[in-house]
């Protein structure tokens, strides 16, 4: 699908999740048990920047109150980490509410020409385009390979001001990019038991190409034939979080078609918790699309986080030792969105030599939240500083997580506030190292 075919929300009829629904709002009984699970409330201590406070404001807008700049600000400050969902005794689906509120805000906001142009380029052209992402990745690679990044960081540029803080979050451009693997099929390393499709994301193909390769290898080691669909595209998670639900719907249709085109699969695999959470909710995005509603339900049922999939099958236990102390940071959209906590820890426990130390408040957000750390950098770093205090208490030499965005954020935290030389890795990267050590 060419990015130019993406249509605006004004061209389509309204959907039930494009603004908060009264039935979802009414589930909140305002008990306040969500407050301590909310990173922004923990940092700011403001009721309007808590889940309860934001729901109160959403209910006001649903009753006819205007969408004001203050309302936009309070909704924008939400990380959409969904920690409140895990704490809520009433089953409030806060993720649905905040995403719907952002969609409603987007539909009722008139942006300036510059803002509108930039957002349309990023969401409609850059993220869905392997060509443009490759060009952006090549530019980033030149910036890093030339030594300019090292020079600026040596001079302390990455430690001063908002722009410097954002630079500290810059990922490594990993040549060759994973786009080169699109359209390929990787055979199982042992007896083939499963056929899976791997959706590699968008920016991850540039900044986490080695993680994507490790994911394929670990799946191969565990009896999987791995297909990397050629026609796949961005999952749409960033679009949903930004209120651009119709753009996300178009991307969802393309991914569904890409999977159907390549035959029958036992699972659709994602190694990014944020992406996986959105992929599992395609049935909600497309619930009113007569051509895709049924296919979206089937797609969502097939989708598995890679840790979830591996923990649910008989695994290859031929793992070499990694002698280190490891702690685990729960990725928000894995723990709170997908309700997966045990699987990553189960996989870590399989690696000989690893000493696991549980992190205090491991399921409180690190402050990454998609592009939140770029848009709300100062608050994001305040949240990260609090997270690093808990990371440091474990004295771990390895910090494992299950989401690329969390990896970037935690790596910045280790450089700025960490003890010693702890490295940040994906759980799958540790498994890949262990399999390699056993050879």
C-alpha positions, 0 to 999 in steps of 0.5 A: 500500500502506497502511503499516499493512499492513506485517507483522513478521518474526515473521509470515513464514518465515525467508529465507536472507539474514535471517542470515549464511550459512556459505558466505558467511562461509567465503569470508573467508580473513582476509588483512586486505587489507580493513583499509585500505579500512574507514573505521571501522578507519582511524579506530579501529584496532580489529580488531573494527571491521574487516570481518575482525573483524566476519566473525569475530564473525558466524562465532562467532554462526553457530556458536552464540555469543550475540548480545551488546551488544558484538556489536551495537555492533561491527555497528552501527558498520559503515557498510556502505559495502562498500569492503571488497568492492572490496578483497577478493581472495576475493569476499566479499559483505560487504554481504550479510553485514552486512545479514543480521547486522543482520536477525538482531540485529533478530529477536533484540532486545527493544527498549523501548516508546519505541524500538520505537514510534519505529522502527515510526513511522519505518520503517513509517509516515513513510518510505513515506507522501508525506502524512507526509513532506510534513507533516514537510517543511513543519515543516522549511520553517517552521523554516528560513523563520522564521530560527530555523535561521540564528539558532541557527547564528549562535550556534554551536549547530550546532558544539557537542555531538552535537545540534548536529552533527546539526543541521548535517546538516539538509537544506533543505526545497525547496518545492514538494516533488517529490511533486506530480510523481507520476503525471505523464509528461514527454515527450522534449525531442527525438526520443524514443528511450527510455521510462524510469520514475523512482523518486524516493525518499522524503526526496529528494522533500522535501530534493532536489526540485530534483535530482529535477526536474533529473534529469527535465530531463536525461533529457528532453534525451537523448531520454527520455520520463520516467514518474514512477509514482504508486504508487511508494514508499520503496525500502527501503534504510534498512529493509535497513540497519536489519535490517528486511528484511520491511518492505523486502520489502513496499516492494519489492513495491509498487515492482515493482507500480507499474512493472508498472502503468505499462507497459513501460520501457527502464530504471528510473532512480534518482539516489541510489546507496544507493537504486539499490543496493537496487533492484538487489538486489530479486531477493535480497530476494524470492528466496523469494517465488513471486509476485514472485521472477521479477518482482523479477529483471526489475525488478533488471535494468531498474534503472539509476543515472542516470549509468550509463544516460546514459553508456550511450546516445548523449548530447546534446552541446549543453552550455554551459560551466561554468568551474570546477575540479571533483572527484568523491567516489565514492558508496560504493553506486555504486562498491562496491555497483553497481561504477560508477566510470567513468560519473560521470567520463565525464559530467563530462568532457563539460561544456565548461570543467570542469577535473577534479581527481581526489580522493585516496582518492575511494572512501573513505566520507564518513561519511554511510551512510544515517542513520549520521551521525544514529545515530553522529554523532561517528564519522561526523564524524571520518570526514568530517574525514578526507575533507575533508582530501582534498577540500581538497587538490584546491582544487576549487570544485565537489565532485560526487557521485552520492548525496543523502546524500553531498551533505548530508554533504559540504556539512556538511564544506565549511561546517566544514572546507572551503577557500573557498566550494566548492559540493556538487552531484550530477553530474546538476545540473552536466549540467542547468546545462550544458544550460541554459547552451547555450540 
